[in-house]
Amino acid sequence: MTTANGGAGQAPALLVLEDGRTFRGRAYGAVGETFGEAVFSTGMTGYQETLTDPSYHRQVVVMTAPHIGNTGVNDEDPESSRIWVSGYVVRDPARVPSSWRSVRTLDEELTTQGVVGISGIDTRALTRHLRERGAMRVGIFSGPALDEDSGSDRASLLARVRAAPQMKGASLAEEVSTAETYIVPARGERRFTVAAVDLGIKGMTPHRMAERGIEVHVLPATASPDDIRAVGPDGVFFSNGPGDPATADHPVALMRSVLESGTPLFGICFGNQILGRALGFGTFKLTYGHRGINLPVQDRTTGKVEITAHNHGFAVDAPVDRDSETEYGRARVSHVCLNDNVVEGLELLDRPAFSVQYHPEAAAGPHDAAYLFDRFVTLMEAQRA
């Protein structure tokens, strides 16, 4: 979906939303064109983790913080081997990065990886527009020819944006998943073995488990129940990932096989939506989603309020005011977002399984939800006992 020829410089750029609204700015990163779903992220830091999160596949990310790129780019913080966003939108990119960890500028990184972006636009106005109208398809176009664009040219660009695929109905997990199984060894003594189904996993997630003595076998999204059993796991983990959960029939069937086995199960983000579907709940697309590192969630089992990191445009449709009877026993909504009461977690009361809709691995923060990995360990300890 992206073409680029590098070297943005001061080339003009145009952002075109599918409802016809446009924003004119300057190229940031690669010069060319790109398409995707326009979404906004409220994080003031952690842009490198955002860019490399596979959950952002086929999305054009608008940063609400006005200054981006201040700390440059390093080789320690990426959450995967590449940038996954389809495009990047910022207001005031840093002219010179200021961090002892920086090895290159963000502009250079975007250009090298062929990511088309735009800078110098009113990102506050764009964010307000997306909040009112909802996430929608968008195109970013940059290059010298835009200096003389006409009304007919814009009509042509708008038609191309509207021809781009929508996020609803998109099946994307296999596009970002690992092709081969790999192992992240436990740090120190190995206490448990976990099979992690990679639906778009971030690098910090198996690291957090490894810190707790867990050897993590990361499996492709196409893994079968036999592949999971071959690991001999003490627990099974379903990761975050992109796309519409309504299309994820294979991960749902795989999770149901885990639930039937009674093996402790933990899911995050896309994994939460997969658990919802496995239990018989529906899913739906949020108007503009939750993205950022500052969203308040209440753990209803403890009453504690956490500030959490999110990236999801879909949610589980489950009742928050009562327990539900499912094929696998009683299910309960364990976490809710305090901004809009969206379901942010599920737990089974009669089997060792739970999930949350956000990112407890906390890259780039906050760390309020790290206890969820300990909760997973507790489930595995109880099962072993």
C-alpha positions in Angstrom: 0.0 0.0 0.0 3.0 2.3 0.3 5.3 3.7 -2.4 8.3 5.9 -1.7 11.4 7.4 -3.2 13.0 8.7 0.0 14.5 12.1 0.9 11.5 14.1 2.1 13.2 17.4 2.5 10.6 20.2 2.2 8.4 18.5 -0.4 4.7 19.4 -0.1 2.3 16.8 1.2 -1.4 16.4 1.4 -3.5 14.3 3.7 -6.9 13.3 2.3 -9.6 11.8 4.5 -12.3 9.6 3.0 -15.0 12.2 4.0 -13.3 14.7 1.8 -11.5 16.8 4.4 -7.9 17.6 3.5 -4.8 18.9 5.4 -1.8 20.4 3.6 1.7 20.1 5.1 5.2 19.0 4.4 6.6 15.5 3.7 8.0 13.7 6.8 9.9 10.5 6.2 9.7 9.0 2.7 8.2 10.9 -0.2 5.4 9.0 -2.0 1.9 7.9 -1.1 0.3 5.6 1.4 -3.2 4.5 2.5 -4.7 3.2 5.7 -7.1 3.8 8.5 -6.6 7.2 10.2 -6.3 6.8 14.0 -4.8 9.0 16.8 -2.5 8.1 19.7 -2.5 10.2 22.8 0.9 9.1 24.1 3.4 11.9 24.7 6.3 9.5 24.6 7.0 6.1 23.3 6.7 6.9 19.6 9.3 4.3 18.6 7.3 1.5 20.4 4.1 2.7 18.7 5.7 2.7 15.2 7.0 -0.9 15.6 3.9 -2.3 17.2 2.4 -4.9 14.7 -1.1 -4.0 16.0 -0.8 -0.7 13.9 -0.5 -2.6 10.6 -2.4 -0.8 7.9 -3.1 2.3 10.1 -2.0 5.9 9.6 -1.2 7.2 13.1 -1.8 10.8 14.1 0.2 11.9 17.1 -1.7 14.2 19.4 1.5 15.4 21.2 2.8 18.3 19.2 6.5 17.6 19.3 7.7 14.2 18.0 11.2 12.9 17.4 12.8 14.7 20.4 14.7 11.6 21.5 15.6 10.3 18.1 15.7 6.5 17.4 17.8 3.8 19.1 18.2 0.1 18.5 17.0 -1.1 21.9 13.4 0.1 22.0 11.7 -1.3 18.9 8.9 -3.8 19.6 9.5 -5.8 16.3 11.9 -5.9 13.4 10.3 -3.1 11.4 7.9 -0.2 11.4 4.4 -1.4 10.9 2.3 1.8 10.6 1.2 2.6 7.1 1.8 6.4 7.6 2.7 8.9 10.2 1.3 12.3 11.0 2.9 14.9 13.3 2.7 18.6 13.9 6.2 19.7 14.8 9.0 17.2 14.2 12.2 17.7 16.2 14.9 19.4 14.1 17.7 17.8 16.2 17.2 14.8 18.6 18.5 15.2 22.1 19.2 11.8 23.8 22.4 10.0 24.6 20.7 6.8 23.3 19.8 8.2 19.9 21.7 6.8 16.9 19.7 8.5 14.1 16.8 10.8 13.7 13.2 9.7 13.4 12.9 11.3 9.9 15.9 9.2 8.8 14.3 6.0 10.2 11.0 6.7 8.5 12.8 7.4 5.2 15.0 4.3 5.4 12.0 2.1 6.0 9.9 3.8 3.3 7.2 5.1 5.7 5.4 8.1 4.1 4.4 10.8 6.6 3.3 14.4 6.8 4.2 17.2 9.2 3.2 20.8 9.9 -0.5 20.2 10.0 -3.0 21.0 12.8 -3.1 17.6 14.4 -5.4 18.9 17.1 -8.0 19.8 14.5 -7.5 16.4 12.8 -7.9 14.6 16.1 -11.1 16.5 16.9 -12.4 15.6 13.5 -11.7 11.9 14.0 -13.3 12.0 17.4 -16.5 13.4 15.9 -16.6 11.5 12.7 -14.8 8.3 13.7 -11.7 6.6 12.4 -11.7 6.5 8.6 -9.7 5.7 5.6 -7.0 8.2 4.7 -4.3 8.8 2.1 -1.0 10.8 2.4 0.5 12.1 -0.8 3.8 13.9 -1.1 6.0 15.2 -3.9 6.7 18.3 -6.0 3.7 17.8 -8.2 1.4 18.7 -5.2 2.5 22.4 -5.5 0.2 22.7 -8.5 -2.7 20.4 -7.6 -6.1 21.3 -8.8 -9.6 20.4 -7.7 -9.8 17.6 -10.2 -6.5 16.2 -8.8 -8.0 16.2 -5.3 -11.1 14.5 -6.5 -8.9 11.8 -8.0 -6.9 11.4 -4.8 -10.2 11.2 -2.8 -11.4 8.4 -5.1 -8.2 6.5 -4.5 -8.7 6.8 -0.7 -12.2 5.6 -0.9 -11.1 2.6 -2.9 -8.6 1.5 -0.2 -9.7 -1.5 2.0 -11.5 -0.8 5.3 -10.3 -2.1 8.6 -13.7 -3.6 9.4 -13.6 -7.1 7.9 -9.8 -7.1 7.6 -7.9 -10.3 8.5 -4.3 -9.2 9.3 -2.9 -11.4 12.1 -1.2 -13.8 9.7 0.5 -10.9 7.8 2.4 -9.8 11.0 2.9 -13.1 12.7 6.2 -15.0 12.9 6.7 -17.5 10.1 8.6 -20.0 12.4 8.4 -20.9 16.0 11.1 -19.3 18.2 12.0 -19.6 21.9 12.6 -16.8 24.4 14.5 -18.4 27.3 13.6 -17.9 30.9 15.9 -15.5 32.9 17.4 -17.5 35.7 15.8 -20.7 36.7 13.1 -22.0 34.3 9.9 -22.3 36.3 7.3 -22.7 33.6 6.9 -23.2 29.8 4.3 -21.1 27.9 3.1 -21.4 24.3 2.5 -17.9 23.0 0.4 -17.6 19.9 1.8 -14.7 17.9 -1.1 -12.6 16.4 1.2 -9.5 16.3 3.2 -9.9 19.5 5.4 -7.1 20.8 8.9 -8.0 21.8 8.5 -6.8 25.4 5.8 -9.3 26.1 7.8 -12.6 26.1 10.5 -10.5 27.9 8.2 -9.8 30.7 7.3 -13.5 31.0 11.0 -14.5 30.8 11.7 -12.1 33.8 9.4 -14.4 35.8 11.2 -17.6 35.0 9.0 -18.5 32.0 10.4 -20.1 28.8 8.3 -18.7 26.0 7.7 -20.7 22.8 6.3 -18.1 20.3 4.2 -19.9 17.7 2.8 -18.6 14.4 -0.8 -17.4 14.1 -1.5 -20.5 12.0 -0.5 -22.9 14.8 -2.7 -25.9 15.5 -3.7 -27.6 18.8 -1.1 -30.2 18.1 1.6 -27.5 17.8 0.6 -26.2 21.2 0.5 -29.6 22.8 3.9 -30.4 21.4 5.3 -27.6 23.5 4.0 -29.2 26.7 3.0 -25.8 28.1 2.1 -24.9 31.6 0.1 -22.1 30.1 -1.0 -20.6 26.8 -0.8 -17.0 25.8 -2.6 -15.2 23.0 -1.1 -11.9 21.9 -2.1 -8.5 20.6 -2.5 -8.0 16.9 -4.2 -6.1 14.1 -7.5 -6.5 12.2 -11.1 -7.3 12.8 -11.6 -10.0 15.4 -14.8 -11.0 13.6 -12.6 -12.5 10.9 -10.3 -14.5 13.3 -12.0 -17.9 13.1 -8.8 -19.9 13.3 -7.5 -18.2 16.5 -11.0 -18.6 18.0 -11.1 -22.3 17.3 -7.5 -22.6 18.6 -8.5 -20.9 21.9 -11.5 -23.1 22.3 -9.2 -26.1 22.1 -7.1 -24.6 24.9 -10.2 -23.9 27.0 -11.4 -27.5 26.6 -7.9 -28.7 27.7 -8.1 -26.8 31.0 -4.6 -25.3 30.4 -4.2 -21.9 32.1 -4.8 -19.2 29.5 -3.9 -15.5 29.3 -4.7 -13.1 26.4 -4.1 -9.4 25.8 -5.7 -7.0 23.3 -6.6 -9.1 20.2 -6.3 -12.1 22.5 -9.0 -10.5 24.7 -11.3 -10.2 21.7 -10.5 -13.8 20.7 -11.5 -15.0 24.2 -14.7 -13.0 24.0 -15.6 -14.7 20.7 -14.6 -18.1 22.1 -17.0 -17.6 25.0 -19.8 -16.6 22.6 -19.8 -12.9 22.9 -19.8 -10.6 19.9 -17.3 -7.8 19.0 -17.8 -4.4 17.5 -15.8 -1.5 16.1 -15.3 1.5 18.3 -15.9 4.9 16.8 -12.3 6.0 17.2 -10.7 3.5 19.4 -8.3 3.6 22.4 -4.7 4.4 21.5 -2.1 5.9 23.9 -0.4 5.3 27.2 -2.7 7.2 29.5 -6.1 5.5 29.6 -7.8 4.8 33.0 -9.0 1.2 33.6 -10.5 -0.3 36.7 -9.7 -3.8 37.8 -13.1 -4.8 39.1 -11.7 -7.7 41.1 -9.7 -5.3 43.3 -11.3 -1.9 42.7 -7.8 -0.5 41.7 -7.6 2.0 39.0 -4.7 1.7 36.6 -3.3 4.0 34.0 -2.7 1.8 31.0 -1.4 1.5 27.4 -3.9 0.8 24.7 -4.1 0.2 21.0 -7.5 -1.2 19.9 -10.2 -0.2 17.5 -12.6 -3.1 18.4 -14.1 -4.3 21.6 -16.0 -7.2 23.2 -19.7 -6.9 23.6 -20.3 -8.5 27.0 -22.6 -7.4 29.9 -20.7 -5.5 32.6 -23.5 -5.7 35.2 -23.7 -9.5 35.6 -21.9 -12.8 35.1 -22.6 -14.7 31.9 -23.1 -18.4 31.4 -21.0 -19.8 28.6 -20.0 -23.2 27.3 -16.9 -23.0 29.5 -18.7 -21.9 32.7 -19.3 -18.5 34.2 -17.6 -15.5 32.6 -17.2 -12.0 34.1 -16.1 -8.6 32.9 -13.0 -8.1 35.0 -11.9 -4.7 33.8 -13.6 -1.6 32.3 -12.4 1.7 30.8 -13.4 4.6 33.0 -13.7 6.9 30.1 -16.5 5.1 28.3 -17.2 1.8 30.2 -15.8 -0.3 27.3 -15.0 -3.9 28.3 -11.2 -4.1 29.0 -10.9 -7.6 30.5 -12.6 -11.0 30.9 -12.2 -13.8 33.3 -13.7 -17.3 33.6 -14.8 -18.3 37.1 -14.8 -22.0 36.6 -11.6 -22.4 34.4 -8.1 -20.9 34.6 -8.5 -18.2 31.9 -8.5 -14.5 31.7 -7.6 -11.6 29.4 -7.3 -7.8 29.2 -7.8 -5.5 26.3 -4.7 -3.4 26.9 -0.9 -3.8 27.0 0.5 -4.9 30.4 4.0 -5.3 29.0 4.2 -1.5 29.4 6.4 -0.5 26.5 6.8 2.4 26.6 4.8 2.5 29.9 3.1 2.9 32.3 3.7 -0.1 34.5 0.5 -0.2 36.5 -0.6 -3.4 34.9 2.5 -5.5 35.2 0.8 -7.6 38.0 -1.2 -9.4 35.3 1.9 -11.5 34.4 2.1 -12.4 38.1 -1.6 -13.4 37.9 -0.8 -15.7 35.0 2.0 -17.2 37.1 -0.4 -17.8 40.0 -2.8 -19.6 37.7 0.0 -21.9 36.4 1.2 -22.5 40.0 -2.4 -23.5 41.1 -2.8 -25.8 38.1 0.5 -27.5 38.8 -0.4 -28.0 42.5 
